[in-house]
């Protein structure tokens, strides 16, 4: 998906947020703001939003000397998500259409951020999100493909969301599953470390995509990952960043996400906060 | 109030919003985005946010050839606010502490924007906002000053809000009232035209500040306005933009606003969406 003009102000806001997470020094915040503006002045040379986002977050890492500004946030979110694991398992056990609701659990994971985790009524809030139906859901096609699939690839998004993904994967039929993660620390996204800490290695082979953007840009991925990607009978791409990077690419791509901004909601013709499970039906 | 770093991404977002209101031509949106980024690269040369906002909106006006992009929005909002006039009068009549609630009516006016006006349950929604108490309210001091005041100056903010201001002013004691408005069209702010259309001339002398920023920067105001400002026994400054431009200036300044963003809420140590009526107690 091409870079939308709407992403530019949002990326500038994200840059300031990351700068403040990485350091308390105001002069560094100002330096990062200035340098991000300089970077944004060439926004039309970037193919998609994750590509530009990576440059911005690299700038934050370099100027603060902090290679993983979101580390503490990731630890906190992962712990909160781990505490929810029994609750999520119980939720899924009580549902009849297990594939649909397993996908829904993973989709709700994509909704979670720091603000939600700090909610004292967390389970209540998540219950409400879990019961919301998908606005777009290509379930029949997925079920059919899943039955025939010899292997599945999931491409992860945020840390913490990984626990929700694990619950989904534990309910899937006995198939070879690979879980792709970011090639380096970027925002609060899942890398090999957080995937292992989430116990994903008990249900899947965890592999780095080789790409360090907050969205899987195939041109930046390792040959090993590309090989797995191309051989996968079913690919579940989690979250907005992966959608922005992978939409339009070849592959058995199902996009599983919550539309969190107007730009993404607009791309699917849905409302903000709607849940989506969409097969892109790439021709090849 | 100095320009905060938080304002930069928000101003970039506003620029895109204004560009889209002014024209449907995507290449002009991109040109405006590029030129706004160029302008923002020098953000630290601006003393406050309204000064920079004016430059951005001038850029939008120049590049779209539209001198008043928000005209239709202003017309729509003013009509919606006019329809609320009897409801607001009735609300105030049923309240005992009339000065407090008159101020509250005017503060709620500051809250209104297009999203609120298009709410089908508008009166219900406004009722709820009206009943919310101020978080900061220097009422006693104001009542005392109002009793002694020979003249009052109100500095207006948005179109539509003007109807709420009129309801407030109609309940004030018999005093010479001046209503200051923007010197030129900027965003949805009130100029002489919209003040007249709001019937404010029936309760006040309407005068242009001479300043065309979305916040009254005294250095840009006309000598006539400065003379009135300096002689005013009580000045009520409406909204965030006027607060950003006038905070720290001399004058019998009471700031009446809703804190709509974290930067302003932080300046008052209140929460977002809190209502404020604050005397700045300038020493002179």
Interface residues (C-beta under 8 A of the other chain):
Chain A: X5 X6 X8 X9 X10 X12 X13 X16 X29 X30 X33 X34 X37 X38 X40 X41 X43 X44
Chain B: X5 X6 X8 X9 X10 X12 X13 X16 X29 X30 X33 X34 X37 X38 X40 X41 X43 X44
